[in-house]
């Protein structure tokens, strides 16, 4: 996959996750994709930014979806 294709896929997957987060007053934002190390950075917004469960949401939800959809990714990082 080209870098552009990976970014499009990341944004597509986040678009699928977004409605669930919006129901709880939160959201997620794609920040950056580091192609050379296979890392995606995302930021939680709204209620998700202060939620005590944000790391579980990141690892069990967002990361799982992204890693299964894009095999070249290594990990997903949360930035503030």
For each residue, the residues with C-beta under 8 A, 3 or more apart:
1: 5 6 9 70 72
2: 5 6
3: 6 7 33 35
4: 7 8
5: 1 2 8 9
6: 1 2 3 9 10 33 35 70 72 73
7: 3 4 10 11 30 33
8: 4 5 11 12
9: 1 5 6 12 13 69 70
10: 6 7 13 14 30 33 40 66 70
11: 7 8 14 15 30
12: 8 9 15 16
13: 9 10 16 17 65 66 69 70
14: 10 11 17 18 28 30 42 62
15: 11 12 18
16: 12 13 19 65
17: 13 14 20 21 28 61 62 65
18: 14 15 21 22 27 28
19: 16 22 23
20: 17 23 24 61
21: 17 18 24 26 27 28 44 46 48 57
22: 18 19 25 26 27
23: 19 20
24: 20 21 47 48 51
25: 22 46 47 48
26: 21 22 44 45 46 47 48 49 51
27: 18 21 22 44 45 46 48
28: 14 17 18 21 42 43 44 45 48 62
29: 42 43 44 45
30: 7 10 11 14 33 40 41 42
31: 41 42 43 79
32: 40 41
33: 3 6 7 10 30 39 40 41
34: 37 38 39 40 41
35: 3 6 38
36:
37: 34 74
38: 34 35 72 73 74 75
39: 33 34 73 74 75 76 77
40: 10 30 32 33 34 66 73 75 76 77
41: 30 31 32 33 34 76 77 78 79
42: 14 28 29 30 31 58 62 76 77 78 79
43: 28 29 31 49 78 79 80
44: 21 26 27 28 29 48 49 51 54 57 58 78
45: 26 27 28 29 48 49
46: 21 25 26 27 49
47: 24 25 26 50 51
48: 21 24 25 26 27 28 44 45 51 54 57
49: 26 43 44 45 46 54 80
50: 47
51: 24 26 44 47 48 54 57
52:
53: 56 57
54: 44 48 49 51 57 58 78
55: 58 59 78
56: 53 59 60 61
57: 21 44 48 51 53 54 60 61 62
58: 42 44 54 55 61 62 63 76 78
59: 55 56 62 63 64
60: 56 57 63 64
61: 17 20 56 57 58 64 65
62: 14 17 28 42 57 58 59 65 66 76
63: 58 59 60 66 67 75 76
64: 59 60 61 67 68
65: 13 16 17 61 62 68 69
66: 10 13 40 62 63 69 70 73 76
67: 63 64 70 71 73 76
68: 64 65
69: 9 13 65 66
70: 1 6 9 10 13 66 67 73
71: 67
72: 1 6 38
73: 6 38 39 40 66 67 70 76
74: 37 38 39
75: 38 39 40 63
76: 39 40 41 42 58 62 63 66 67 73
77: 39 40 41 42
78: 41 42 43 44 54 55 58
79: 31 41 42 43
80: 43 49
